[in-house]
Amino acid sequence: MTREPTVAEQSHPNYVKVWGVLVALLAVSVVGPMFEIKLVTLVTAFGVAILKAYLVARNFMHLHIERRYVTYLLVGMVALMLLLFAGVAPDVMKHEGHQWKNEAAQKVVRDAAPAAKVH
């Protein structure tokens, strides 16, 4: 007994069209910062990057077929990322600890302090 293919399995994206959209978004992300407007730069940098990542994941990685596994992977990845950040952040964000000192970071702070006191 054969099963009917789902809608996701039947429809194939036009890969050339998706590639063209990705190239156009690349052009937008390159031209955006040339206006030297901070908001435009941020929107073109992050907004276009998110849109391009979605298009690649949706059309080339076929993630819409494997929804449940993708959810598990994303939740697991975010949990591991937060665990890594929680593990290293206390050390990275400090300049000294119980048995160590980051003398290079302390020197940068000392050297920058007189420049910050400009009236």
N, C-alpha and C positions, 0 to 999 in steps of 0.2 A: 504494500500500500504506500503510495507516494503522497506527500503532503503538499499543500499549496504554498508557493513562496509568499513571504510577507511583502508589504509595500516597500519596506527598506531594502529587501533583497531584489525587487524587481526594478527599482529606479536606479539609474546610473547617472552620476553628474557628468556634465560636459566638462571634462578636465581642461580643455583648452580655454574655455570661457572662465573657469575658476583661476587658471594661471594668469589670464589677462587681467582679472580683477586684482590678483595679488601684485602684479607688476604695477598697476595703476596706484594701488595703496602704497607700494614702495616709493613711487614718485612723490606722492603726497607727503610721506614721512621724511623725504629728503628736502623737499621744497619748503615745508612748514617752518623749520627753524631759520630759514633765510629771511623771514619777515622780522626776526628779532623781537617778537612779542611773546612774552613768557607764557601766556595762556594758550596761544596758538601752538607754540612749541610743545607744551605739555599734552595738549589734545592730540596733536599729530603723532607725538612719540608714543604715548601710552594707549590712546584710543585706537590708533591704527594697529598697534602691536597686538592688542587684545582681539581685534577683528580678524587680523591675519591668522592668529593662532586658532581662533574658532573655525575659520574656513579650512585651514589645513587639517585640523582634527576631524572636522565633519566630512570633508570630501576625500581626503587622501588616506586617513587612518581608519575610516569606517567605524568610528566609535558609536554611531547610532545603532549598530547591530548588536553590540555587546554592552548595553546600558548597565546591567546589574554589576558586571565585573569592573566596569569603568568607575562606577560609584564606589565600590570597595577599594579600588586602587587609589582614587583621589582622597578618600577619607583617611586611608592608611598613610598616604604620602604627607598629607597635612599634619597628621598626628606625629609622624617621625620628624618632620621639619620643626614643629613646635618643641618637641623633646630635645632636638639638637640645639635649638636656640636657647632653651632653658638651661641646657648643660654648659654651653660655652659663653653665654652672655655675661654672667658674673665676672668671669676672668677677663674677657675682652674689653669690657666697658670700664674696668678699673686700671689704675696706674701702678698699684702695688697690692700685694697680698701678704699672707702670713710668712712665707719663705721666699718671696720673689719681688723684684721691682722692675718696672718697665722704664728704664732710665731714658730711653730715646723719647718716649711720649712725655715724660716729665720735663725734658729739656725743651721740647717744642712748646709746651705750655709756658715755661719760664721765659722763653725767647719772645713769645707772642704777647705776654702780659704788658710790657712797656708800650707796645704799639697800640694796645687797646685803651690805654689811659690818655690818649690824645684828647685835648679839650677843644 
